[in-house]
Amino acid sequence: MPAHLRTALTQVSLSVPLVDGALALGTWQGIYLFEHRARPHHRQIALHLIGERR
């Protein structure tokens, strides 16, 4: 499958709220990384936190 079709079918970014320092996910929710490549390689994930301290 061409890369531009894969990008259209799968998300490339995610926003998840934090509540008291923990991910605010529902009971049956989770975060998964789906990889389209068959060969092993290194993956870098960037995390950006935006918010305020209480």
Biopython code that builds the backbone (N, CA, C, O; Angstrom):
import numpy as np
from Bio.PDB.StructureBuilder import StructureBuilder

atoms = [
    (1, "MET", "N", (0.855, -1.175, 0.000)),
    (1, "MET", "CA", (0.000, 0.000, 0.000)),
    (1, "MET", "C", (0.899, 1.234, 0.000)),
    (1, "MET", "O", (1.829, 1.307, 0.804)),
    (2, "PRO", "N", (0.650, 2.198, -0.872)),
    (2, "PRO", "CA", (1.459, 3.423, -0.917)),
    (2, "PRO", "C", (1.374, 4.224, 0.389)),
    (2, "PRO", "O", (0.357, 4.204, 1.083)),
    (3, "ALA", "N", (2.458, 4.923, 0.700)),
    (3, "ALA", "CA", (2.553, 5.665, 1.962)),
    (3, "ALA", "C", (1.461, 6.712, 2.114)),
    (3, "ALA", "O", (0.957, 6.909, 3.220)),
    (4, "HIS", "N", (1.081, 7.388, 1.034)),
    (4, "HIS", "CA", (0.068, 8.436, 1.175)),
    (4, "HIS", "C", (-1.299, 7.837, 1.516)),
    (4, "HIS", "O", (-2.105, 8.500, 2.170)),
    (5, "LEU", "N", (-1.577, 6.616, 1.095)),
    (5, "LEU", "CA", (-2.832, 5.960, 1.481)),
    (5, "LEU", "C", (-2.796, 5.517, 2.941)),
    (5, "LEU", "O", (-3.792, 5.638, 3.655)),
    (6, "ARG", "N", (-1.656, 5.006, 3.379)),
    (6, "ARG", "CA", (-1.524, 4.602, 4.784)),
    (6, "ARG", "C", (-1.735, 5.786, 5.716)),
    (6, "ARG", "O", (-2.420, 5.667, 6.733)),
    (7, "THR", "N", (-1.150, 6.921, 5.371)),
    (7, "THR", "CA", (-1.299, 8.121, 6.199)),
    (7, "THR", "C", (-2.751, 8.574, 6.240)),
    (7, "THR", "O", (-3.217, 9.054, 7.273)),
    (8, "ALA", "N", (-3.462, 8.431, 5.147)),
    (8, "ALA", "CA", (-4.870, 8.824, 5.114)),
    (8, "ALA", "C", (-5.736, 7.897, 5.971)),
    (8, "ALA", "O", (-6.745, 8.335, 6.523)),
    (9, "LEU", "N", (-5.357, 6.633, 6.088)),
    (9, "LEU", "CA", (-6.148, 5.658, 6.830)),
    (9, "LEU", "C", (-5.787, 5.580, 8.305)),
    (9, "LEU", "O", (-6.615, 5.172, 9.119)),
    (10, "THR", "N", (-4.585, 5.957, 8.661)),
    (10, "THR", "CA", (-4.151, 5.910, 10.057)),
    (10, "THR", "C", (-3.717, 7.305, 10.504)),
    (10, "THR", "O", (-3.214, 8.090, 9.700)),
    (11, "GLN", "N", (-3.909, 7.607, 11.771)),
    (11, "GLN", "CA", (-3.537, 8.914, 12.297)),
    (11, "GLN", "C", (-2.034, 8.995, 12.514)),
    (11, "GLN", "O", (-1.381, 7.985, 12.773)),
    (12, "VAL", "N", (-1.492, 10.201, 12.407)),
    (12, "VAL", "CA", (-0.068, 10.411, 12.641)),
    (12, "VAL", "C", (0.189, 11.235, 13.901)),
    (12, "VAL", "O", (1.342, 11.480, 14.256)),
    (13, "SER", "N", (-0.878, 11.665, 14.578)),
    (13, "SER", "CA", (-0.729, 12.389, 15.836)),
    (13, "SER", "C", (-1.909, 12.044, 16.743)),
    (13, "SER", "O", (-2.930, 11.527, 16.290)),
    (14, "LEU", "N", (-1.747, 12.338, 18.026)),
    (14, "LEU", "CA", (-2.761, 11.966, 19.002)),
    (14, "LEU", "C", (-2.747, 12.980, 20.143)),
    (14, "LEU", "O", (-1.682, 13.407, 20.588)),
    (15, "SER", "N", (-3.913, 13.356, 20.606)),
    (15, "SER", "CA", (-4.037, 14.223, 21.780)),
    (15, "SER", "C", (-4.792, 13.458, 22.864)),
    (15, "SER", "O", (-5.907, 12.984, 22.644)),
    (16, "VAL", "N", (-4.174, 13.346, 24.029)),
    (16, "VAL", "CA", (-4.788, 12.643, 25.155)),
    (16, "VAL", "C", (-4.675, 13.535, 26.379)),
    (16, "VAL", "O", (-3.574, 13.972, 26.715)),
    (17, "PRO", "N", (-5.771, 13.814, 27.048)),
    (17, "PRO", "CA", (-5.698, 14.650, 28.250)),
    (17, "PRO", "C", (-5.064, 13.900, 29.428)),
    (17, "PRO", "O", (-5.167, 12.679, 29.540)),
    (18, "LEU", "N", (-4.411, 14.665, 30.293)),
    (18, "LEU", "CA", (-3.856, 14.138, 31.532)),
    (18, "LEU", "C", (-4.666, 14.683, 32.699)),
    (18, "LEU", "O", (-4.998, 15.868, 32.726)),
    (19, "VAL", "N", (-4.981, 13.829, 33.656)),
    (19, "VAL", "CA", (-5.682, 14.245, 34.872)),
    (19, "VAL", "C", (-4.845, 13.769, 36.055)),
    (19, "VAL", "O", (-4.651, 12.567, 36.237)),
    (20, "ASP", "N", (-4.359, 14.694, 36.844)),
    (20, "ASP", "CA", (-3.497, 14.393, 37.990)),
    (20, "ASP", "C", (-2.300, 13.534, 37.595)),
    (20, "ASP", "O", (-1.920, 12.620, 38.328)),
    (21, "GLY", "N", (-1.698, 13.828, 36.423)),
    (21, "GLY", "CA", (-0.500, 13.140, 35.975)),
    (21, "GLY", "C", (-0.722, 11.792, 35.321)),
    (21, "GLY", "O", (0.250, 11.112, 34.991)),
    (22, "ALA", "N", (-1.973, 11.379, 35.121)),
    (22, "ALA", "CA", (-2.269, 10.089, 34.486)),
    (22, "ALA", "C", (-3.061, 10.314, 33.196)),
    (22, "ALA", "O", (-3.812, 11.283, 33.080)),
    (23, "LEU", "N", (-2.885, 9.412, 32.236)),
    (23, "LEU", "CA", (-3.650, 9.510, 31.005)),
    (23, "LEU", "C", (-5.144, 9.349, 31.298)),
    (23, "LEU", "O", (-5.546, 8.447, 32.034)),
    (24, "ALA", "N", (-5.943, 10.213, 30.726)),
    (24, "ALA", "CA", (-7.393, 10.167, 30.943)),
    (24, "ALA", "C", (-8.032, 9.323, 29.842)),
    (24, "ALA", "O", (-8.666, 9.848, 28.927)),
    (25, "LEU", "N", (-7.854, 8.009, 29.950)),
    (25, "LEU", "CA", (-8.429, 7.075, 28.994)),
    (25, "LEU", "C", (-9.595, 6.341, 29.637)),
    (25, "LEU", "O", (-9.643, 6.168, 30.854)),
    (26, "GLY", "N", (-10.527, 5.914, 28.806)),
    (26, "GLY", "CA", (-11.662, 5.142, 29.305)),
    (26, "GLY", "C", (-11.239, 3.728, 29.675)),
    (26, "GLY", "O", (-10.092, 3.339, 29.461)),
    (27, "THR", "N", (-12.159, 2.974, 30.225)),
    (27, "THR", "CA", (-11.889, 1.623, 30.708)),
    (27, "THR", "C", (-11.286, 0.726, 29.635)),
    (27, "THR", "O", (-10.334, -0.004, 29.910)),
    (28, "TRP", "N", (-11.817, 0.764, 28.431)),
    (28, "TRP", "CA", (-11.386, -0.132, 27.367)),
    (28, "TRP", "C", (-10.510, 0.571, 26.329)),
    (28, "TRP", "O", (-10.277, 0.018, 25.255)),
    (29, "GLN", "N", (-10.024, 1.769, 26.624)),
    (29, "GLN", "CA", (-9.192, 2.507, 25.674)),
    (29, "GLN", "C", (-7.715, 2.250, 25.921)),
    (29, "GLN", "O", (-7.300, 1.972, 27.046)),
    (30, "GLY", "N", (-6.929, 2.346, 24.861)),
    (30, "GLY", "CA", (-5.487, 2.187, 24.944)),
    (30, "GLY", "C", (-4.832, 2.945, 23.796)),
    (30, "GLY", "O", (-5.518, 3.413, 22.888)),
    (31, "ILE", "N", (-3.526, 3.066, 23.834)),
    (31, "ILE", "CA", (-2.767, 3.724, 22.769)),
    (31, "ILE", "C", (-1.851, 2.671, 22.164)),
    (31, "ILE", "O", (-1.091, 2.016, 22.877)),
    (32, "TYR", "N", (-1.927, 2.512, 20.851)),
    (32, "TYR", "CA", (-1.144, 1.510, 20.142)),
    (32, "TYR", "C", (-0.381, 2.154, 18.997)),
    (32, "TYR", "O", (-0.887, 3.065, 18.342)),
    (33, "LEU", "N", (0.825, 1.687, 18.756)),
    (33, "LEU", "CA", (1.625, 2.130, 17.619)),
    (33, "LEU", "C", (1.558, 1.043, 16.559)),
    (33, "LEU", "O", (2.001, -0.083, 16.787)),
    (34, "PHE", "N", (1.006, 1.378, 15.407)),
    (34, "PHE", "CA", (0.893, 0.431, 14.294)),
    (34, "PHE", "C", (1.986, 0.736, 13.298)),
    (34, "PHE", "O", (2.086, 1.859, 12.803)),
    (35, "GLU", "N", (2.801, -0.248, 13.003)),
    (35, "GLU", "CA", (3.930, -0.043, 12.102)),
    (35, "GLU", "C", (3.648, -0.715, 10.764)),
    (35, "GLU", "O", (3.215, -1.867, 10.721)),
    (36, "HIS", "N", (3.893, 0.006, 9.676)),
    (36, "HIS", "CA", (3.629, -0.505, 8.337)),
    (36, "HIS", "C", (4.829, -1.213, 7.727)),
    (36, "HIS", "O", (4.702, -1.827, 6.667)),
    (37, "ARG", "N", (5.977, -1.145, 8.363)),
    (37, "ARG", "CA", (7.195, -1.720, 7.791)),
    (37, "ARG", "C", (7.352, -3.169, 8.232)),
    (37, "ARG", "O", (6.973, -3.536, 9.344)),
    (38, "ALA", "N", (7.908, -3.977, 7.359)),
    (38, "ALA", "CA", (8.127, -5.386, 7.678)),
    (38, "ALA", "C", (9.502, -5.614, 8.310)),
    (38, "ALA", "O", (9.663, -6.543, 9.101)),
    (39, "ARG", "N", (10.502, -4.779, 7.976)),
    (39, "ARG", "CA", (11.860, -4.951, 8.493)),
    (39, "ARG", "C", (12.048, -4.194, 9.805)),
    (39, "ARG", "O", (11.416, -3.158, 10.008)),
    (40, "PRO", "N", (12.904, -4.689, 10.701)),
    (40, "PRO", "CA", (13.186, -3.970, 11.952)),
    (40, "PRO", "C", (13.870, -2.627, 11.685)),
    (40, "PRO", "O", (14.655, -2.504, 10.745)),
    (41, "HIS", "N", (13.575, -1.638, 12.499)),
    (41, "HIS", "CA", (14.205, -0.324, 12.385)),
    (41, "HIS", "C", (14.003, 0.415, 13.703)),
    (41, "HIS", "O", (13.280, -0.059, 14.579)),
    (42, "HIS", "N", (14.637, 1.568, 13.843)),
    (42, "HIS", "CA", (14.493, 2.385, 15.047)),
    (42, "HIS", "C", (13.363, 3.378, 14.843)),
    (42, "HIS", "O", (13.208, 3.934, 13.756)),
    (43, "ARG", "N", (12.575, 3.602, 15.884)),
    (43, "ARG", "CA", (11.444, 4.533, 15.835)),
    (43, "ARG", "C", (11.650, 5.576, 16.918)),
    (43, "ARG", "O", (12.002, 5.241, 18.049)),
    (44, "GLN", "N", (11.434, 6.835, 16.578)),
    (44, "GLN", "CA", (11.479, 7.913, 17.558)),
    (44, "GLN", "C", (10.078, 8.474, 17.712)),
    (44, "GLN", "O", (9.384, 8.714, 16.724)),
    (45, "ILE", "N", (9.666, 8.682, 18.950)),
    (45, "ILE", "CA", (8.355, 9.238, 19.237)),
    (45, "ILE", "C", (8.563, 10.562, 19.961)),
    (45, "ILE", "O", (9.311, 10.627, 20.936)),
    (46, "ALA", "N", (7.911, 11.607, 19.493)),
    (46, "ALA", "CA", (8.010, 12.935, 20.113)),
    (46, "ALA", "C", (6.789, 13.153, 21.002)),
    (46, "ALA", "O", (5.659, 12.870, 20.602)),
    (47, "LEU", "N", (7.025, 13.654, 22.198)),
    (47, "LEU", "CA", (5.963, 13.926, 23.160)),
    (47, "LEU", "C", (5.967, 15.418, 23.479)),
    (47, "LEU", "O", (6.999, 15.967, 23.866)),
    (48, "HIS", "N", (4.844, 16.063, 23.323)),
    (48, "HIS", "CA", (4.708, 17.489, 23.641)),
    (48, "HIS", "C", (3.622, 17.614, 24.712)),
    (48, "HIS", "O", (2.484, 17.189, 24.514)),
    (49, "LEU", "N", (3.993, 18.199, 25.837)),
    (49, "LEU", "CA", (3.032, 18.428, 26.918)),
    (49, "LEU", "C", (2.665, 19.900, 26.936)),
    (49, "LEU", "O", (3.535, 20.770, 26.976)),
    (50, "ILE", "N", (1.388, 20.163, 26.906)),
    (50, "ILE", "CA", (0.892, 21.542, 26.953)),
    (50, "ILE", "C", (-0.104, 21.626, 28.095)),
    (50, "ILE", "O", (-1.024, 20.813, 28.184)),
    (51, "GLY", "N", (0.076, 22.595, 28.956)),
    (51, "GLY", "CA", (-0.873, 22.710, 30.062)),
    (51, "GLY", "C", (-0.369, 23.667, 31.120)),
    (51, "GLY", "O", (0.496, 24.511, 30.885)),
    (52, "GLU", "N", (-0.944, 23.500, 32.287)),
    (52, "GLU", "CA", (-0.579, 24.359, 33.410)),
    (52, "GLU", "C", (-0.465, 23.515, 34.670)),
    (52, "GLU", "O", (-1.113, 22.476, 34.795)),
    (53, "ARG", "N", (0.355, 23.968, 35.590)),
    (53, "ARG", "CA", (0.511, 23.282, 36.869)),
    (53, "ARG", "C", (-0.525, 23.819, 37.857)),
    (53, "ARG", "O", (-0.920, 24.984, 37.814)),
    (54, "ARG", "N", (-0.934, 22.944, 38.722)),
    (54, "ARG", "CA", (-1.852, 23.370, 39.788)),
    (54, "ARG", "C", (-1.142, 23.389, 41.107)),
    (54, "ARG", "O", (-1.745, 23.721, 42.128)),
]
sb = StructureBuilder()
sb.init_structure("model")
sb.init_model(0)
sb.init_chain("A")
sb.init_seg("    ")
for serial, (resi, resn, name, xyz) in enumerate(atoms, 1):
    if name == "N":
        sb.init_residue(resn, " ", resi, " ")
    sb.init_atom(name, np.array(xyz, "f"), 0.0, 1.0, " ", f" {name:<3s}", serial, name[0])
structure = sb.get_structure()
